[in-house]
């Protein structure tokens, strides 16, 4: 039976959301091609992660070894190479993250497998592997047909699909440890955790994003107040980072983070393609910009053409009024 293989990504004992997104893509591909969906999780003391993954795949392969307690692309490559040579899956899907980008190319070279990165959609057409991906920073979407091969590797972009859990639980299989070749030239020294006060905008449910249109860093407290009353976090576009009004960790876009919140409120953001790239899959997008021709309105579900310094204070006032029954508090 055909097989689709998905590598699970995890950190600090938790599976990353992108893992479930890629598994959903893999499930759709498997169903369309009468194939079996298998998830692979590599790490140390990871049995609970395998049990969680079992509701998203037909089978979960667990490779548990202290050598791979932290992500190490060379050790991961050895494990995946063994699995691929043994099981011969038709497609290997890996999250398009810093981990995936370090691992996937070397895996493809070792096994001489065609690879394509940062894909949005995957399918088979007339026996050929076909993907949709973007070029020129998101200005163009192209349908790409890969050369004929027994198998393919693709990295799947973060935030391009929703995760779907199965009602039934798949099989969980613990692999025997391999005699992994030591890598003297590369080692993991440690994992640097973000400070407790750091905000991970990629996991936020509500994001209030600001652009050059706010005019000056001294206007950020107004945006922070709005963010606070709606329970959101602040993010920004590239000019705000360049002017050092906010740190790069808050950047959404091609050179920042990809986000998929339930609500994305874009304030004073023009909406150039490199910003839209990072937020276009948000469930609800509301834009405030005084320029009626701003590109952001092309992706927004709702748009307000007005000076943000008139709109934002009124929004805060209305929300406070709803919360405390005082319209002008």
VEXGU-828041 format. One line per field, with one value per residue: residue number from 1; residue in one letter; z, x, y of N, C-alpha, C, CB in turn. Coordinates in steps of 0.02 Angstrom, whole numbers. Each point is the difference from the previous one (the first is absolute). Glycine has a CB too. Layout:
num <- [NUM ...]
residu <- [a ...]
n.z <- [Z ...]
n.x <- [X ...]
n.y <- [Y ...]
ca.z <- [Z ...]
ca.x <- [X ...]
ca.y <- [Y ...]
c.z <- [Z ...]
c.x <- [X ...]
c.y <- [Y ...]
cb.z <- [Z ...]
cb.x <- [X ...]
cb.y <- [Y ...]
END
This chain:
num <- [1 2 3 4 5 6 7 8 9 10 11 12 13 14 15 16 17 18 19 20 21 22 23 24 25 26 27 28 29 30 31 32 33 34 35 36 37 38 39 40 41 42 43 44 45 46 47 48 49 50 51 52 53 54 55 56 57 58 59 60 61 62 63 64 65 66 67 68 69 70 71 72 73 74 75 76 77 78 79 80 81 82 83 84 85 86 87 88 89 90 91 92 93 94 95 96 97 98 99 100 101 102 103 104 105 106 107 108 109 110 111 112 113 114 115 116 117 118 119 120 121 122 123 124 125 126 127 128 129 130 131 132 133 134 135 136 137 138 139 140 141 142 143 144 145 146 147 148 149 150 151 152 153 154 155 156 157 158 159 160 161 162 163 164 165 166 167 168 169 170 171 172 173 174 175 176 177 178 179 180 181 182 183 184 185 186 187 188 189 190 191 192 193 194 195 196 197 198 199 200 201 202 203 204 205 206 207 208 209 210 211 212 213 214 215 216 217 218 219 220 221 222 223 224 225 226 227 228 229 230 231 232 233 234 235 236 237 238 239 240 241 242 243 244 245 246 247 248 249 250 251 252 253 254 255 256 257 258 259 260 261 262 263 264 265 266 267 268 269 270 271 272 273 274 275 276 277 278 279 280 281 282 283 284 285 286 287 288 289 290 291 292 293 294 295 296 297 298 299 300 301 302 303 304 305 306 307 308 309 310 311 312 313 314 315 316 317 318 319 320 321 322 323 324 325 326 327 328 329]
residu <- [x x x x x x x x x x x x x x x x x x x x x x x x x x x x x x x x x x x x x x x x x x x x x x x x x x x x x x x x x x x x x x x x x x x x x x x x x x x x x x x x x x x x x x x x x x x x x x x x x x x x x x x x x x x x x x x x x x x x x x x x x x x x x x x x x x x x x x x x x x x x x x x x x x x x x x x x x x x x x x x x x x x x x x x x x x x x x x x x x x x x x x x x x x x x x x x x x x x x x x x x x x x x x x x x x x x x x x x x x x x x x x x x x x x x x x x x x x x x x x x x x x x x x x x x x x x x x x x x x x x x x x x x x x x x x x x x x x x x x x x x x x x x x x x x x x x x x x x x x x x x x x x x x x x x x x x x x x x x x x x x x x x x x x x x x]
n.z <- [0 -97 131 -8 81 90 43 132 -14 160 47 150 -25 -152 -130 -54 -1 -104 60 -48 -141 -44 45 -101 -122 34 -4 -148 -50 63 -75 -143 15 80 122 131 52 46 112 -22 167 -28 171 99 43 -155 99 -9 -156 -25 62 -97 -131 36 -56 -149 -55 -51 112 122 -78 172 -78 179 -35 149 -159 6 165 -123 -138 -27 -163 43 74 -111 -110 80 11 -150 -55 78 -61 -150 0 65 -95 -151 78 -153 101 96 48 56 79 -133 161 -22 -14 -152 -35 72 -78 -148 -52 74 -51 -150 8 58 -118 -141 74 -137 128 -48 129 37 -30 23 -32 26 -137 -38 -138 -53 154 49 163 -47 109 -19 8 10 -125 72 182 -34 -168 -18 76 -88 -11 53 -107 119 -135 3 161 29 63 -22 119 4 108 24 -11 160 -37 -116 119 115 74 -68 160 -96 74 5 102 -145 53 127 -104 147 -145 71 59 -156 57 9 -95 152 -77 51 -74 119 170 10 73 35 -68 2 94 -95 131 72 -108 -135 -49 -61 -102 -19 118 -42 5 -48 -116 62 -156 44 -155 21 66 146 -87 87 55 45 -68 102 105 -119 -17 157 6 -115 70 132 -66 -82 133 -102 29 -50 -143 -59 -145 0 63 146 -23 -61 135 104 -1 44 45 -150 108 -98 -153 -39 -120 -71 139 109 25 -127 103 -26 108 -4 -59 -123 89 -154 112 -154 -117 -145 31 -41 -56 141 82 -82 44 143 -32 -134 129 90 17 -45 -110 103 -123 112 -161 19 -133 -48 -43 152 -113 136 -106 -63 146 58 21 -1 -98 128 -154 160 13 51 74 -29 43 137 80 -58 47 147 7 -40 108 122 -43 13 145 72 -80 -71 -165 69 86]
n.x <- [42 70 86 -59 152 -82 165 -112 70 13 52 15 -45 -68 -15 70 -161 98 -51 -143 46 63 -126 -93 97 -6 -156 -4 105 -77 -134 68 63 -119 112 -7 -17 154 -18 161 -29 170 -7 65 -148 -100 -99 -73 40 -66 -137 -8 20 -128 -91 95 4 -88 114 39 143 13 152 -6 161 33 28 -136 16 -1 -74 134 -51 86 -119 -107 88 0 -156 -28 100 -81 -137 45 58 -136 -108 63 -79 -47 64 137 -133 142 -112 42 94 133 -34 -20 134 93 -71 -21 146 50 -127 33 151 -32 -97 73 -144 -21 34 -135 54 -145 -125 -113 -19 73 -76 63 -25 0 58 33 24 -116 83 -110 162 -41 96 42 11 -134 16 -48 -114 117 -111 160 -44 117 68 -106 41 -43 -36 -36 97 -143 89 -168 32 3 -163 -54 -114 -93 98 -114 18 -8 -141 135 115 85 43 72 120 88 91 71 69 41 133 -51 136 49 -57 179 -88 -124 2 -148 111 -151 -133 56 -145 -40 57 -116 -13 2 -148 24 -55 -6 -119 -88 -145 47 122 -37 90 51 27 87 -151 78 75 100 49 -118 -108 59 -106 -107 42 -4 -154 -36 76 -84 -140 36 85 127 134 25 15 75 -21 148 -34 1 147 57 -34 73 -182 46 138 13 -113 -100 50 -159 108 55 73 -122 -50 -71 -110 -104 -58 -132 60 114 -46 86 19 49 -8 26 -40 179 -49 77 -146 -74 111 -69 -166 -46 -47 -75 -124 2 105 -66 88 -7 42 -44 21 -172 146 29 45 -92 -123 67 -34 -136 -102 1 73 -19 20 61 136 46 -45 -164 19 71 -101 -120 67 12 -151 -56 81 -45 -150 12 66 -107 -155 107 -63 132 85]
n.y <- [-60 113 25 156 -16 119 20 2 150 -50 138 -72 -177 52 -100 142 28 -70 -144 38 61 -136 -89 84 -30 -154 -9 49 -106 -123 31 6 -152 -108 80 -76 161 -63 126 -27 40 12 0 -69 -71 -28 -114 140 7 -143 44 127 -85 -99 130 3 -165 -117 17 102 -57 22 36 -21 65 76 31 91 82 98 -20 -101 62 -131 -73 36 -72 -136 -5 25 -111 -108 44 -4 -147 -60 60 19 149 5 107 9 107 74 101 88 -13 64 -156 8 75 -115 -120 32 11 -129 -87 34 -48 -143 -38 75 93 100 99 78 94 34 -133 108 -153 -141 -45 -132 97 -167 -84 161 12 119 96 108 61 148 23 130 -33 -116 37 -157 -99 -86 -115 -52 -126 -47 -45 -117 -9 -152 149 147 44 91 92 -4 167 -19 -9 -123 -56 39 -103 -95 -63 -133 1 -86 23 -7 -129 78 -72 24 21 -122 138 11 -51 180 -15 59 131 1 118 11 22 51 116 -34 3 164 -38 126 72 -85 118 -106 46 -159 142 -165 2 149 -75 147 38 154 -19 151 17 106 25 23 130 -73 -143 106 -113 -127 62 -17 -151 -31 37 -100 -117 16 -14 -143 -83 79 -35 149 -85 115 -16 -30 141 -66 -59 133 79 -122 -4 -151 -75 -35 -54 95 -74 -41 -56 -103 14 -73 -119 -67 85 -114 145 -70 139 27 149 31 133 64 -137 91 -151 -7 -139 17 12 -112 -108 11 -9 -101 -97 135 -107 151 82 122 83 120 59 162 -106 -15 -68 -86 -121 5 -1 -142 -71 87 -125 162 112 98 87 62 74 -160 140 -41 -153 3 90 -87 -137 53 41 -140 -78 89 -23 -155 9 88 -7 124 25 55 -133]
ca.z <- [0 -2 66 7 63 26 59 52 32 70 38 72 21 -31 -73 -30 -38 -71 -8 -14 -65 -52 2 -34 -71 -16 2 -62 -54 9 -18 -72 -35 33 33 73 27 57 33 32 51 21 59 59 48 -41 -8 -1 -65 -46 14 -26 -73 -24 -22 -62 -50 4 41 27 15 52 9 65 11 32 -48 -36 48 -34 -73 -30 -68 -25 30 -28 -69 2 19 -55 -56 15 -7 -71 -38 22 -14 -69 -8 -63 15 67 14 57 10 -27 57 3 7 -64 -53 12 -8 -62 -58 8 -7 -71 -34 19 -30 -70 -6 -18 56 -13 66 11 -42 29 -14 -28 -31 -55 -61 -50 27 12 60 -20 57 -10 42 -19 -23 1 64 7 -54 -50 19 -57 5 -19 -7 10 -44 24 50 45 59 -1 64 -4 63 -3 34 62 -1 -62 7 67 20 9 40 -17 55 21 17 -41 32 25 -5 25 -39 36 -9 -52 17 -34 -9 37 -41 40 -23 14 61 31 64 44 -28 32 5 0 67 19 -23 -73 -27 -62 -39 -45 33 28 -30 -23 -13 -21 -35 -18 -52 -2 6 68 1 48 54 57 -9 15 58 -22 -29 55 38 -39 3 67 12 -40 17 -54 6 -52 -51 -43 -66 -4 16 72 26 -26 39 69 45 30 -15 -58 20 -12 -72 -40 -71 -35 38 70 18 -31 53 -22 57 -15 -20 -16 -7 -31 10 -32 -40 -70 -24 -53 -5 48 64 -11 1 68 38 -45 20 62 -9 -12 -8 0 -14 9 -38 -30 -72 -26 -49 34 -18 56 -8 -46 37 61 -1 13 -3 22 -32 47 40 56 63 14 8 56 64 3 11 71 39 -9 33 72 14 0 57 66 -2 -1 -69 -11 52]
ca.x <- [-42 37 8 21 37 3 43 -29 48 -19 48 -14 -50 -65 -2 -13 -62 12 -3 -68 -18 30 -35 -64 16 17 -62 -37 36 -7 -68 -8 42 -6 65 2 34 43 37 63 21 68 19 14 -56 -52 -59 -63 -8 -22 -71 -38 2 -38 -67 8 33 -17 53 51 65 35 71 16 71 28 40 -43 -41 -10 5 67 -19 38 -29 -67 8 16 -61 -48 27 -15 -72 -19 27 -35 -72 -7 -61 -3 11 23 -18 36 -19 46 24 74 20 -12 44 67 -1 -27 46 52 -34 -13 63 25 -41 -13 -72 -19 -26 -26 -10 -48 -59 -65 -45 33 -47 26 -39 26 57 55 -8 -14 -7 -10 44 3 64 8 -25 -73 -35 -22 -9 13 -12 64 -1 68 19 -22 44 -36 -21 12 2 -26 -11 -66 -1 -37 -60 -39 -59 -24 11 -61 12 -40 -39 32 71 43 48 62 54 64 55 61 53 49 70 10 69 17 14 47 6 -61 -33 -48 26 -57 -57 -10 -71 -15 -14 -71 -44 -3 -65 4 -57 -23 -52 -51 -66 -19 60 -8 63 7 48 28 -53 -11 36 55 0 -37 -71 -10 -44 -70 -10 6 -63 -50 19 -15 -73 -29 36 45 71 21 48 14 29 72 24 -1 61 57 7 13 -56 -15 53 -12 -43 -70 -8 -40 13 47 62 -18 -37 -64 -50 -67 -45 -72 -11 60 -19 57 -9 52 43 -19 -18 43 -3 43 -36 -59 24 1 -63 -58 -42 -37 -71 -35 47 -31 52 -14 50 -32 8 -48 33 51 -6 -25 -72 -10 -3 -40 -72 -34 47 -22 41 -4 59 0 -3 -71 -35 23 -29 -72 -4 15 -56 -57 14 -6 -71 -32 26 -17 -65 9 17 57 52]
ca.y <- [60 63 30 70 6 69 9 42 46 15 39 6 -49 11 -1 65 1 -16 -73 -20 29 -42 -64 9 -2 -68 -40 13 -32 -72 -21 7 -48 -65 -10 -1 58 -18 55 -20 47 -17 38 -40 -1 32 -43 39 33 -52 -14 57 -2 -57 22 38 -42 -71 -30 45 -31 36 -15 29 -9 59 37 48 36 64 -6 -3 -18 -57 -60 -7 -24 -71 -36 4 -39 -71 -11 7 -57 -60 1 26 41 39 71 17 69 28 70 50 39 0 -71 -34 25 -26 -73 -27 -3 -51 -64 -9 -13 -66 -53 17 8 69 38 67 30 54 -11 17 -55 -59 -48 -41 6 -47 -34 47 40 69 45 72 39 71 26 73 27 -5 35 -49 -70 -43 -72 -30 -73 -25 -55 -66 -29 -46 36 72 36 68 36 31 64 8 42 -2 -44 -13 -70 -40 -59 -59 -29 -62 5 -41 -46 30 -48 24 -26 -19 50 -13 15 64 20 61 59 40 69 37 -23 46 24 10 36 65 14 72 25 -9 54 0 -19 -37 23 -53 -40 45 -5 67 41 69 14 70 15 67 49 27 63 9 -49 27 -18 -71 -12 -2 -66 -48 2 -37 -71 -25 -7 -54 -62 -18 16 48 -20 58 -10 11 68 11 -32 38 62 -22 14 -65 -49 -43 -56 19 11 -47 8 -42 -6 -6 -61 -13 -5 -21 11 5 70 40 70 35 73 41 -44 7 -67 -26 -73 -34 -3 -41 -70 -27 3 -6 -56 16 -15 63 56 66 49 72 38 57 -4 -49 -43 -41 -71 -41 -10 -56 -63 10 -17 63 56 66 52 58 13 -47 36 12 -64 -42 22 -17 -72 -11 26 -45 -64 13 9 -66 -37 29 34 72 12 45 -7]
c.z <- [0 70 -7 68 21 61 49 29 70 33 72 21 -31 -76 -26 -42 -73 -12 -18 -67 -57 -2 -35 -75 -22 -1 -65 -59 4 -21 -75 -39 32 33 76 24 63 26 33 51 29 60 58 50 -32 -10 1 -66 -52 9 -27 -76 -29 -24 -65 -56 7 43 22 15 52 2 62 17 30 -48 -37 48 -26 -75 -23 -70 -26 29 -28 -71 -2 16 -58 -61 9 -12 -74 -41 18 -24 -70 -10 -66 12 72 11 64 8 -27 56 -2 7 -68 -55 10 -17 -70 -58 6 -6 -73 -38 16 -37 -74 -15 -22 59 -25 68 0 -43 38 -7 -31 -29 -50 -59 -53 23 15 62 -19 63 -23 48 -27 -22 4 62 6 -55 -50 32 -62 17 -28 -2 5 -48 31 47 44 62 -3 72 -11 70 -8 43 63 -12 -62 5 73 17 13 35 -21 60 27 10 -43 41 22 1 26 -40 45 -14 -51 26 -37 -2 38 -49 38 -18 15 62 26 68 50 -35 40 0 -2 71 15 -27 -75 -23 -66 -42 -45 31 28 -37 -26 -7 -23 -30 -22 -54 6 12 69 12 45 55 60 -5 16 62 -18 -28 54 41 -37 4 67 10 -41 11 -54 16 -59 -46 -47 -69 0 18 76 33 -22 39 75 49 37 -19 -58 17 -14 -75 -34 -73 -26 38 75 12 -40 56 -29 57 -21 -23 -12 -16 -25 3 -31 -40 -72 -30 -59 4 53 70 -6 2 69 36 -41 19 67 -13 -16 -2 -4 -9 11 -35 -34 -76 -28 -49 32 -17 54 -8 -49 35 62 -11 12 -1 23 -30 41 35 62 67 18 17 64 68 6 12 74 43 -4 37 76 19 5 62 66 0 1 -68 -9 54 -30]
c.x <- [44 2 22 30 5 45 -33 55 -25 56 -22 -58 -68 6 -16 -63 10 -1 -70 -25 27 -33 -68 10 15 -60 -39 34 -6 -69 -12 36 1 65 -7 40 39 35 62 17 67 19 15 -57 -61 -62 -65 -12 -25 -73 -44 -4 -43 -70 4 30 -22 51 49 62 36 73 24 73 29 42 -40 -47 -16 7 73 -10 37 -28 -71 3 14 -63 -50 24 -15 -74 -21 25 -37 -73 -17 -66 3 17 22 -14 34 -21 53 18 76 26 -6 47 72 4 -16 50 54 -30 -12 63 25 -38 -17 -75 -15 -32 -27 -20 -55 -63 -64 -49 39 -52 39 -47 33 65 60 -16 -4 -9 -18 47 3 71 -2 -33 -75 -39 -30 -8 8 -15 62 -8 72 14 -21 53 -41 -26 22 4 -28 -2 -63 0 -43 -62 -42 -60 -19 14 -66 16 -45 -40 33 75 41 47 63 54 65 56 58 53 51 70 19 74 14 19 47 2 -61 -33 -47 26 -57 -55 -10 -74 -12 -14 -75 -46 -8 -68 11 -61 -28 -55 -56 -67 -25 64 -21 67 1 53 25 -52 -12 43 60 -7 -41 -75 -15 -44 -74 -17 3 -64 -55 14 -20 -75 -31 38 48 73 18 52 10 24 73 22 3 62 61 12 8 -55 -22 55 -20 -45 -74 -15 -40 18 53 65 -13 -37 -64 -50 -68 -49 -73 -18 66 -24 61 -12 58 50 -23 -19 41 4 42 -31 -60 18 -7 -66 -62 -46 -35 -75 -41 51 -39 56 -25 55 -36 6 -47 31 55 -11 -30 -75 -16 -4 -45 -72 -42 53 -31 47 -8 67 -2 -5 -71 -35 20 -27 -74 -10 12 -58 -60 9 -4 -73 -37 20 -27 -66 5 27 62 54 69]
c.y <- [62 32 73 7 73 2 49 45 17 39 6 -44 9 -2 70 -4 -20 -75 -23 26 -44 -69 4 0 -71 -46 8 -35 -76 -25 2 -54 -69 -20 1 60 -19 62 -29 53 -25 43 -47 7 33 -44 39 35 -50 -16 56 -2 -56 18 40 -41 -73 -37 54 -41 43 -23 37 -16 64 42 53 35 70 -11 4 -27 -62 -66 -12 -28 -75 -42 -1 -40 -74 -15 0 -59 -64 -1 26 39 40 73 8 74 24 73 48 49 1 -71 -35 22 -23 -75 -24 -3 -54 -70 -16 -18 -71 -55 13 4 72 36 67 29 53 -6 17 -58 -57 -47 -44 9 -44 -33 44 42 74 42 70 36 71 18 76 30 1 35 -49 -69 -43 -73 -35 -76 -25 -58 -67 -29 -48 36 73 26 70 29 42 63 -1 43 -3 -46 -6 -73 -35 -65 -57 -24 -63 11 -47 -43 38 -53 32 -34 -23 53 -23 16 64 18 64 56 46 74 43 -27 55 19 9 39 65 16 75 23 -6 54 2 -25 -37 18 -55 -43 43 -8 66 41 69 21 73 7 72 54 26 62 5 -52 24 -15 -73 -12 -2 -69 -54 -2 -38 -75 -30 -12 -56 -66 -23 14 46 -31 60 -21 21 72 13 -30 40 65 -13 21 -64 -49 -46 -59 14 7 -56 10 -47 -10 -4 -65 -5 -12 -19 9 -2 70 34 70 39 75 38 -41 4 -67 -23 -76 -35 0 -47 -74 -30 -1 -15 -57 10 -11 63 57 65 51 71 39 58 2 -53 -49 -43 -74 -44 -13 -57 -67 5 -23 62 55 65 52 64 7 -45 35 24 -66 -36 25 -16 -75 -15 21 -46 -66 7 7 -66 -39 25 38 75 19 42 -5 8]
cb.z <- [61 -121 49 -78 -27 -44 -70 26 -113 6 -104 -4 103 98 1 -1 76 -10 83 123 50 13 108 98 7 50 125 46 -2 94 110 17 -38 -84 -98 1 -47 -47 19 -104 28 -118 -38 -17 97 -57 54 123 29 0 103 100 5 78 120 69 -2 -114 -62 49 -116 68 -125 38 -98 108 -12 -103 94 100 -11 113 -21 -10 105 72 -34 36 120 41 -16 85 113 12 -3 100 121 -39 125 -44 -86 0 -59 -18 101 -117 70 51 121 34 -11 90 118 38 -15 74 112 9 5 112 114 -32 88 -119 79 -119 24 30 -62 -27 -16 83 14 79 29 -90 -61 -124 69 -108 65 -35 30 80 -77 -125 2 119 15 -90 95 -39 -11 52 -72 120 -45 -106 -1 -42 66 -111 41 -102 27 -19 -110 68 74 -63 -103 -10 50 -104 95 -87 -50 -62 118 -88 -70 70 -99 117 -95 -9 118 -90 18 37 -113 97 -58 12 -89 -123 28 -63 -59 99 -37 -36 67 -116 -8 101 99 -7 55 55 3 -52 28 33 77 58 -30 90 -38 115 -74 -79 -94 41 -26 -25 -37 9 -87 -52 70 -24 -109 3 49 -78 -79 43 26 -86 67 -78 59 78 8 102 -54 -87 -108 -2 -2 -113 -87 -25 -78 -4 120 -45 88 111 1 85 12 -106 -90 10 115 -105 68 -82 54 86 65 -45 91 -76 107 91 99 -11 41 0 -122 -68 28 -69 -91 3 71 -89 -65 35 79 56 -59 75 -83 111 -18 105 9 16 -87 94 -73 74 24 -85 -41 32 42 70 -93 109 -116 16 -41 -69 -20 -78 -124 -65 2 -77 -118 -23 -21 -111 -96 0 -58 -125 -66 23 55 124 -25 -58 65]
cb.x <- [-92 -34 29 -91 66 -116 104 -88 33 -71 31 42 61 -35 -36 123 -41 68 93 -22 0 109 59 -44 45 110 -4 -39 80 83 -39 -13 69 -86 58 -8 -90 16 -107 41 -121 32 -70 124 80 90 64 13 91 114 32 35 114 66 -37 14 98 -53 -12 -87 6 -107 19 -120 8 1 71 7 52 44 -115 60 -23 102 69 -40 42 117 17 -36 91 94 -19 3 112 74 -18 68 -11 -86 -87 91 -111 99 -65 -50 -103 -1 -38 -118 -74 16 -33 -109 -20 65 -55 -95 28 31 -47 109 -22 -17 81 -40 120 95 62 20 -97 94 -97 53 -38 -55 -39 28 62 -54 83 -122 68 -93 17 3 101 18 76 58 -79 88 -127 64 -104 -4 98 -66 75 70 6 -60 100 -69 125 -55 20 107 62 104 33 -89 111 -50 35 85 -104 -86 -30 -7 -45 -64 -56 -48 -33 -28 -17 -85 29 -114 4 39 -114 67 73 -16 99 -98 94 76 -54 115 -17 -45 98 40 36 124 -56 64 47 113 88 91 -24 -114 66 -89 8 -35 -55 87 -50 -27 -105 7 112 86 -7 110 86 3 49 123 33 -14 95 99 -4 -37 -96 -91 26 -25 -34 27 -113 2 -47 -126 -56 -22 -69 121 -38 -126 36 111 84 -1 108 -94 -32 -49 58 -6 49 54 62 50 89 -24 -107 64 -89 23 -64 -14 21 76 -113 66 -19 99 37 -52 81 113 55 70 76 88 13 -106 83 -96 50 -61 74 22 121 -88 -25 8 97 88 -17 60 115 73 26 -91 58 -47 -14 -125 6 68 119 1 -6 103 84 -25 39 122 41 -20 73 112 5 -2 102 122 -47 22 -119 -79 -75]
cb.y <- [-62 17 -113 42 -104 25 -24 -87 48 -104 64 117 -7 70 -121 27 89 104 -12 -2 116 62 -27 65 118 20 12 111 96 6 43 121 95 -34 52 -127 76 -116 65 -61 32 -32 96 14 4 63 -90 16 83 -47 -65 68 47 -71 1 102 78 7 -110 78 -52 12 -17 -13 -83 -63 -102 -72 -65 64 51 -19 120 73 18 96 113 28 33 112 85 -1 53 125 56 -4 17 -97 10 -80 34 -90 -16 -78 -34 -10 -31 114 -1 -10 99 86 -5 43 121 78 17 81 123 45 -20 -55 -89 -36 -55 -30 -21 73 -90 120 79 11 81 -85 118 69 -96 3 -87 -37 -69 -15 -103 27 -100 0 68 -7 97 66 32 80 13 96 3 35 67 -18 102 -94 -107 11 -68 -28 2 -112 55 -11 71 23 -63 89 32 52 72 -33 47 -66 32 87 -95 85 -57 20 75 -124 37 25 -123 37 -57 -70 -9 -102 -42 23 -73 -52 57 -2 -109 40 -105 -8 79 -56 64 -19 100 -96 115 -1 -84 81 -92 -7 -103 27 -120 36 -84 -42 -56 -116 46 124 -40 91 89 -22 56 124 40 20 110 99 22 61 123 84 -31 23 -110 95 -124 65 19 -88 38 1 -113 -49 57 8 93 23 4 34 -30 59 61 1 116 39 64 123 5 -50 85 -83 69 -89 4 -102 -10 -98 -22 80 -77 98 22 108 13 33 118 91 28 39 83 49 -74 85 -96 -44 -75 -38 -79 -20 -103 62 36 84 85 85 17 47 121 66 -26 97 -116 -55 -58 -46 -52 -16 120 -77 35 100 -8 -25 91 96 -23 17 116 52 -34 56 109 -1 -22 7 -98 5 -8 75 -77]
END
